């Protein structure tokens, strides 16, 4: 193995840090797009399945990223609201009820998700988005995943 100089190692470490920042920035931009899309569907959308998909993604990301918050007591109420939103989204999909029955719960859940995400680090949000992608590729996100992200037994 060839020895590297300390300058080369330093340059390599800087490059890795730069790439990491770029990846985190790209993922966080995607999360911002998902949040915007979910918010628009939440207030004006008529397609319950699309709303459940978009808002469910935001719900999982907020739940998973909330583990990085040091003061968990500060998000306790928002976590309960988010779990209520997850249940409302599950009900929309499973019993195909009208969206208007659950719109208020979803709107308050989106507001709670925003309050939680503001307190999370960008790295935690990016890690949550990657976990979400893995879950979606493996069969989807269910309320049990959101409960597990909050550390609640399903």
Contact map, one row per residue, 1 for C-alpha under 8 A:
1110000000000000000000000000000000000000000000000000000000000000000000000000000000000000000000000000000000000000000000000000000000000000000000000000000000
1111000000000000000000000000000000000000000000000000000000000000000000000000000000000000000000000000000000000000000000000000000000000000000000000000000000
1111100000000000000000000000000000000000000000000000000000000000000000000000000000000000000000000000000000000000000000000000000000000000000000000000000000
0111110110000000000000000000000000000000000000000000000000000000000000000000000000000000000000000000000000000000000000000000000000000000000000000000000000
0011111110000000000000000000000000000000000000000000000000000000000000000000000000000000000000000000000000000000000000000000000000000000000000000000000000
0001111111000000000000000000000000000000000000000000000000000000000000000000000000000000000000000000000000000000000000000000000000000000000000000000000000
0000111111100000000000000000000000000000000000000000000000000000000000000000000000000000000000000000000000000000000000000000000000000000000000000000000000
0001111111110000000000000000000000000000000000000000000000000000000000000000000000000000000000000000000000000000000000000000000000000000000000000000000000
0001111111111000000000000000000000000000000000000000000000000000000000000000000000000000000000000000000000000000000000000000000000000000000000000000000000
0000011111111100000000000000000000000000000000000000000000000000000000000000000000000000000000000000000000000000000000000000000000000000000000000000000000
0000001111111110000000000000000000000000000000000000000000000000000000000000000000000000000000000000000000000000000000000000000000000000000000000000000000
0000000111111111000000000000000000000000000000000000000000000000000000000000000000000000000000000000000000000000000000000000000000000000000000000000000000
0000000011111111100000000000000000000000000000000000000000000000000000000000000000000000000000000000000000000000000000000000000000000000000000000000000000
0000000001111111110000000000000000000000000000000000000000000000000000000000000000000000000000000000000000000000000000000000000000000000000000000000000000
0000000000111111111000000000000000000000000000000000000000000000000000000000000000000000000000000000000000000000000000000000000000000000000000000000000000
0000000000011111111100000000000000000000000000000000000000000000000000000000000000000000000000000000000000000000000000000000000000000000000000000000000000
0000000000001111111110000000000000000000000000000000000000000000000000000000000000000000000000000000000000000000000000000000000000000000000000000000000000
0000000000000111111111000000000000000000000000000000000000000000000000000000000000000000000000000000000000000000000000000000000000000000000000000000000000
0000000000000011111111100000000000000000000000000000000000000000000000000000000000000000000000000000000000000000000000000000000000000000000000000000000000
0000000000000001111111110000000000000000000000000000000000000000000000000000000000000000000000000000000000000000000000000000000000000000000000000000000000
0000000000000000111111111000000000000000000000000000000000000000000000000000000000000000000000000000000000000000000000000000000000000000000000000000000000
0000000000000000011111111100000000000000000000000000000000000000000000000000000000000000000000000000000000000000000000000000000000000000000000000000000000
0000000000000000001111111110000000000000000000000000000000000000000000000000000000000000000000000000000000000000000000000000000000000000000000000000000000
0000000000000000000111111111000000000000000000000000000000000000000000000000000000000000000000000000000000000000000000000110010000000000000000000000000000
0000000000000000000011111111100000000000000000000000000000000000000000000000000000000000000000000000000000000000000000000000000000000000000000000000000000
0000000000000000000001111111110000000000000000000000000000000000000000000000000000000000000000000000000000000000000000000000000000000000000000000000000000
0000000000000000000000111111111000000000000000000000000000000000000000000000000000000000000000000000000000000000000000000000010010000000000000000000000000
0000000000000000000000011111111100000000000000000000000000000000000000000000000000000000000000000000000000000000000000000100110000000000000000000000000000
0000000000000000000000001111111110000000000000000000000000000000000000000000000000000000000000000000000000000000000000000000000000000000000000000000000000
0000000000000000000000000111111111000000000000000000000000000000000000000000000000000000000000000000000000000000000000000000000000000000000000000000000000
0000000000000000000000000011111111100000000000000000000001000000000000000000000000000000000000000000000000000000000000000000000010000000000000000000000000
0000000000000000000000000001111111110000000000000000000000000000000000000000000000000000000000000000000000000000000000000000000000000000000000000000000000
0000000000000000000000000000111111111000000000000000000000000000000000000000000000000000000000000000000000000000000000000000000000000000000000000000000000
0000000000000000000000000000011111111100000000000000010011000000000000000000000000000000000000000000000000000000000000000000000000000000000000000000000000
0000000000000000000000000000001111111110000000000000011001000000000000000000000000000000000000000000000000000000000000000000000000000000000000000000000000
0000000000000000000000000000000111111111000000000000000000000000000000000000000000000000000000000000000000000000000000000000000000000000000000000000000000
0000000000000000000000000000000011111111100000000000010000000000000000000000000000000000000000000000000000000000000000000000000000000000000000000000000000
0000000000000000000000000000000001111111110000000010011001000000000000000000000000000000000000000000000000000000000000000000000000000000000000000000000000
0000000000000000000000000000000000111111111000000000001000000000000000000000000000000000000000000000000000100100000000000000000000000000000000000000000000
0000000000000000000000000000000000011111111110000000000000000000000000000000000000000000000000000000000000000000000000000000000000000000000000000000000000
0000000000000000000000000000000000001111111111100110000000000000000000000000000000000000000000000000000000000000000000000000000000000000000000000000000000
0000000000000000000000000000000000000111111110000010001000000000000000000000000000000000000000000000001001100000000000000000000000000000000000000000000000
0000000000000000000000000000000000000011111110000000000000000000000000000000000000000000000000000000001000100000000000000000000000000000000000000000000000
0000000000000000000000000000000000000001111111000000000000000000000000000000000000000000000000000000000000000000000000000000000000000000000000000000000000
0000000000000000000000000000000000000001111111110010000000000000000000000000000000000000000000000000000000000000000000000000000000000000000000000000000000
0000000000000000000000000000000000000000100111110000000000000000000000000000000000000000000000000010000000000000000000000000000000000000000000000000000000
0000000000000000000000000000000000000000100011111110000000000000000000000000000000000000000000000010000000000000000000000000000000000000000000000000000000
0000000000000000000000000000000000000000000011111111000000000000000000000000000000000000000110000110000000000000000000000000000000000000000000000000000000
0000000000000000000000000000000000000000000000111111100000000000000000000000000000000000000110000000000000000000000000000000000000000000000000000000000000
0000000000000000000000000000000000000000100000111111110000000000000000000000000000000000000000000000000000000000000000000000000000000000000000000000000000
0000000000000000000000000000000000000100110010111111111100000000000000000000000000000000000000000000000000000000000000000000000000000000000000000000000000
0000000000000000000000000000000000000000000000011111111100000000000000000000000000000000110110000000000000000000000000000000000000000000000000000000000000
0000000000000000000000000000000000000000000000001111111110000000000000000000000000000000000000000000000000000000000000000000000000000000000000000000000000
0000000000000000000000000000000001101100000000000111111111000000000000000000000000000000000000000000000000000000000000000000000000000000000000000000000000
0000000000000000000000000000000000100110010000000011111111100000000000000000000000000000100000000000000001000100000000000000000000000000000000000000000000
0000000000000000000000000000000000000000000000000011111111110000000000000000000000000100100000000000000000000000000000000000000000000000000010000000000000
0000000000000000000000000000000001000000000000000000111111111000000000000000000000000000000000000000000000000000000000000000000000010000000000000000000000
0000000000000000000000000000001001100100000000000000011111111100000000000000000000000000000000000000000000000100100000000000000000000000000000000000000000
0000000000000000000000000000000000000000000000000000001111111110000000000000000001001100000000000000000000001100100000000000000000000000000000000100000000
0000000000000000000000000000000000000000000000000000000111111111000000000000000000000000000000000000000000000000000000000000000100010000000010001100100000
0000000000000000000000000000000000000000000000000000000011111111100000000000000000000000000000000000000000000000000000000000100110010000000000000000000000
0000000000000000000000000000000000000000000000000000000001111111110000000000000000000000000000000000000000000000110110000000100100000000000000000000000000
0000000000000000000000000000000000000000000000000000000000111111111000000000001001000000000000000000000000000000100000000000000000000000000000000100110000
0000000000000000000000000000000000000000000000000000000000011111111000000000000000000000000000000000000000000000000000000000100100000000000000000100110000
0000000000000000000000000000000000000000000000000000000000001111111110000000000000000000000000000000000000000000000010011001101100000000000000000000000000
0000000000000000000000000000000000000000000000000000000000000111111110010000000000000000000000000000000000000000000110110001000000000000000000000000010000
0000000000000000000000000000000000000000000000000000000000000011111111010000000000000000000000000000000000000000000000000000000000000000000000000000110000
0000000000000000000000000000000000000000000000000000000000000000111111000000000000000000000000000000000000000000000000011001000000000000000000000000000000
0000000000000000000000000000000000000000000000000000000000000000111111110000000000000000000000000000000000000000000000110000000000000000000000000000000000
0000000000000000000000000000000000000000000000000000000000000000001111110000000000000000000000000000000000000000000000000000000000000000000000000000000000
0000000000000000000000000000000000000000000000000000000000000000000011111110000000000000000000000000000000000000000000000000000000000000000000000000000000
0000000000000000000000000000000000000000000000000000000000000000011011111111000000000000000000000000000000000000000000000000000000000000000000000000000000
0000000000000000000000000000000000000000000000000000000000000000000000111111000000000000000000000000000000000000000000000000000000000000000000000000000000
0000000000000000000000000000000000000000000000000000000000000000000000111111100000000000000000000000000000000000000000000000000000000000000000000000000000
0000000000000000000000000000000000000000000000000000000000000000000000111111111000000000000000000000000000000000000100000000000000000000000000000000000000
0000000000000000000000000000000000000000000000000000000000000000000000011111111100000000000000000000000000000000000000000000000000000000000000000000000000
0000000000000000000000000000000000000000000000000000000000000000000000000111111110000000000000000000000000000000000000000000000000000000000000000000000000
0000000000000000000000000000000000000000000000000000000000000000000000000011111111000000000000000000000000001001101100000000000000000000000000000000000000
0000000000000000000000000000000000000000000000000000000000000010000000000011111111100000000000000000000000000001000000000000000000000000000000000000010000
0000000000000000000000000000000000000000000000000000000000000000000000000001111111110000000000000000000000000000000000000000000000000000000000000000000000
0000000000000000000000000000000000000000000000000000000000000000000000000000111111111000000000000000000010011001000000000000000000000000000000000000000000
0000000000000000000000000000000000000000000000000000000000100010000000000000011111111100000000000000000000001101100000000000000000000000000000000000000000
0000000000000000000000000000000000000000000000000000000000000000000000000000001111111110000000000000000000000000000000000000000000000000000000100110000000
0000000000000000000000000000000000000000000000000000000000000000000000000000000111111111000000000000000010001000000000000000000000000000000000000000000000
0000000000000000000000000000000000000000000000000000000000100000000000000000000011111111100000000000000011011000000000000000000000000000000000000000000000
0000000000000000000000000000000000000000000000000000000100100000000000000000000001111111110000000000000000000000000000000000000000000000000000100100000000
0000000000000000000000000000000000000000000000000000000000000000000000000000000000111111111000000000000000000000000000000000000000000000000000100000000000
0000000000000000000000000000000000000000000000000000000000000000000000000000000000011111111100000000010011000000000000000000000000000000000000000000000000
0000000000000000000000000000000000000000000000000001001100000000000000000000000000001111111110000000010001000000000000000000000000000000000000000000000000
0000000000000000000000000000000000000000000000000001000000000000000000000000000000000111111111000000000000000000000000000000000000000000000001100000000000
0000000000000000000000000000000000000000000000000000000000000000000000000000000000000011111111111000000000000000000000000000000000000000000000000000000000
0000000000000000000000000000000000000000000000011001000000000000000000000000000000000001111111111110010000000000000000000000000000000000000000000000000000
0000000000000000000000000000000000000000000000011001000000000000000000000000000000000000111111111000000000000000000000000000000000000000000000000000000000
0000000000000000000000000000000000000000000000000000000000000000000000000000000000000000011111110000000000000000000000000000000000000000000000000000000000
0000000000000000000000000000000000000000000000000000000000000000000000000000000000000000001111111000000000000000000000000000000000000000000000000000000000
0000000000000000000000000000000000000000000000000000000000000000000000000000000000000000001111111100000000000000000000000000000000000000000000000000000000
0000000000000000000000000000000000000000000000000000000000000000000000000000000000000000001110111110100000000000000000000000000000000000000000000000000000
0000000000000000000000000000000000000000000000010000000000000000000000000000000000000000000100011111110000000000000000000000000000000000000000000000000000
0000000000000000000000000000000000000000000001110000000000000000000000000000000000000000000100001111111000000000000000000000000000000000000000000000000000
0000000000000000000000000000000000000000000000000000000000000000000000000000000000000000000000000111111100000000000000000000000000000000000000000000000000
0000000000000000000000000000000000000000000000000000000000000000000000000000000000000000000000001111111100000000000000000000000000000000000000000000000000
0000000000000000000000000000000000000000000000000000000000000000000000000000000000000001100100000111111111000000000000000000000000000000000000000000000000
0000000000000000000000000000000000000000011000000000000000000000000000000000000000000000000000000011111111100000000000000000000000000000000000000000000000
0000000000000000000000000000000000000000000000000000000000000000000000000000000000000000000000000001111111110000000000000000000000000000000000000000000000
0000000000000000000000000000000000000000000000000000000000000000000000000000000010011001000000000000011111111000000000000000000000000000000000000000000000
0000000000000000000000000000000000000000010000000000001000000000000000000000000000001001100000000000011111111100000000000000000000000000000000000000000000
0000000000000000000000000000000000000010011000000000000000000000000000000000000000000000000000000000001111111110000000000000000000000000000000000000000000
0000000000000000000000000000000000000000000000000000000000000000000000000000000010001000000000000000000111111111000000000000000000000000000000000000000000
0000000000000000000000000000000000000000000000000000000000100000000000000000010011011000000000000000000011111111100000000000000000000000000000000000000000
0000000000000000000000000000000000000010000000000000001001100000000000000000000001000000000000000000000001111111110000000000000000000000000000000000000000
0000000000000000000000000000000000000000000000000000000000000000000000000000000000000000000000000000000000111111111000000000000000000000000000000000000000
0000000000000000000000000000000000000000000000000000000000000000000000000000011011000000000000000000000000011111111100000000000000000000000000000000000000
0000000000000000000000000000000000000000000000000000000001100110000000000000010001000000000000000000000000001111111110000000000000000000000000000000000000
0000000000000000000000000000000000000000000000000000000000000100000000000000000000000000000000000000000000000111111111000000000000000000000000000000000000
0000000000000000000000000000000000000000000000000000000000000000000000000000010000000000000000000000000000000011111111100000000000000000000000000000000000
0000000000000000000000000000000000000000000000000000000000000100010000000010010000000000000000000000000000000001111111110000000000000000000000000000000000
0000000000000000000000000000000000000000000000000000000000000100110000000000000000000000000000000000000000000000111111110000100000000000000000000000000000
0000000000000000000000000000000000000000000000000000000000000000000000000000000000000000000000000000000000000000011111110000000000000000000000000000000000
0000000000000000000000000000000000000000000000000000000000000000010010000000000000000000000000000000000000000000001111111000000000000000000000000000000000
0000000000000000000000000000000000000000000000000000000000000000110110000000000000000000000000000000000000000000000111111101100000000000000000000000000000
0000000000000000000000000000000000000000000000000000000000000000100100000000000000000000000000000000000000000000000000111111100000000000000000000000000000
0000000000000000000000010001000000000000000000000000000000000000000000000000000000000000000000000000000000000000000000011111110000000000000000000000000000
0000000000000000000000010000000000000000000000000000000000000000000000000000000000000000000000000000000000000000000000001111111000000000000000000000000000
0000000000000000000000000000000000000000000000000000000000000000110100000000000000000000000000000000000000000000000000011111111100000000000000000000000000
0000000000000000000000000001000000000000000000000000000000001101100000000000000000000000000000000000000000000000000010011111111110000000000000000000000000
0000000000000000000000010011000000000000000000000000000000000000000000000000000000000000000000000000000000000000000000000111111111000000000000000000000000
0000000000000000000000000000000000000000000000000000000000000000100000000000000000000000000000000000000000000000000000000011111111100000000000000000000000
0000000000000000000000000000000000000000000000000000000000011101100000000000000000000000000000000000000000000000000000000001111111110000000000000000000000
0000000000000000000000000010001000000000000000000000000000001000000000000000000000000000000000000000000000000000000000000000111111111000000000000000000000
0000000000000000000000000000000000000000000000000000000000000000000000000000000000000000000000000000000000000000000000000000011111111100000000000000000000
0000000000000000000000000000000000000000000000000000000000000000000000000000000000000000000000000000000000000000000000000000001111111110000000000000000000
0000000000000000000000000000000000000000000000000000000010011000000000000000000000000000000000000000000000000000000000000000000111111111000010000000000000
0000000000000000000000000000000000000000000000000000000000000000000000000000000000000000000000000000000000000000000000000000000011111111100000000000000000
0000000000000000000000000000000000000000000000000000000000000000000000000000000000000000000000000000000000000000000000000000000001111111110000000000000000
0000000000000000000000000000000000000000000000000000000000000000000000000000000000000000000000000000000000000000000000000000000000111111111110000000000000
0000000000000000000000000000000000000000000000000000000000000000000000000000000000000000000000000000000000000000000000000000000000011111111110000000000000
0000000000000000000000000000000000000000000000000000000000000000000000000000000000000000000000000000000000000000000000000000000000001111111100000000000000
0000000000000000000000000000000000000000000000000000000000000000000000000000000000000000000000000000000000000000000000000000000000000111111100000000000000
0000000000000000000000000000000000000000000000000000000000000000000000000000000000000000000000000000000000000000000000000000000000000011111110000000000000
0000000000000000000000000000000000000000000000000000000000000000000000000000000000000000000000000000000000000000000000000000000000000011111111000000000000
0000000000000000000000000000000000000000000000000000000100010000000000000000000000000000000000000000000000000000000000000000000000010011001111101100000000
0000000000000000000000000000000000000000000000000000000000000000000000000000000000000000010000000000000000000000000000000000000000000000000111111100000000
0000000000000000000000000000000000000000000000000000000000000000000000000000000000100110010000000000000000000000000000000000000000000000000011111110000000
0000000000000000000000000000000000000000000000000000000000000000000000000000000000000000000000000000000000000000000000000000000000000000000001111111000001
0000000000000000000000000000000000000000000000000000000000010000000000000000000000000000000000000000000000000000000000000000000000000000000011111111100000
0000000000000000000000000000000000000000000000000000000000110011000000000000000000100100000000000000000000000000000000000000000000000000000011111111110000
0000000000000000000000000000000000000000000000000000000000000000000000000000000000100000000000000000000000000000000000000000000000000000000000111111111111
0000000000000000000000000000000000000000000000000000000000000000000000000000000000000000000000000000000000000000000000000000000000000000000000011111111111
0000000000000000000000000000000000000000000000000000000000010011001000000000000000000000000000000000000000000000000000000000000000000000000000001111111100
0000000000000000000000000000000000000000000000000000000000000011011000000000001000000000000000000000000000000000000000000000000000000000000000000111111100
0000000000000000000000000000000000000000000000000000000000000000000000000000000000000000000000000000000000000000000000000000000000000000000000000011111110
0000000000000000000000000000000000000000000000000000000000000000000000000000000000000000000000000000000000000000000000000000000000000000000000000011111111
0000000000000000000000000000000000000000000000000000000000000000000000000000000000000000000000000000000000000000000000000000000000000000000000000011001111
0000000000000000000000000000000000000000000000000000000000000000000000000000000000000000000000000000000000000000000000000000000000000000000000010011000111
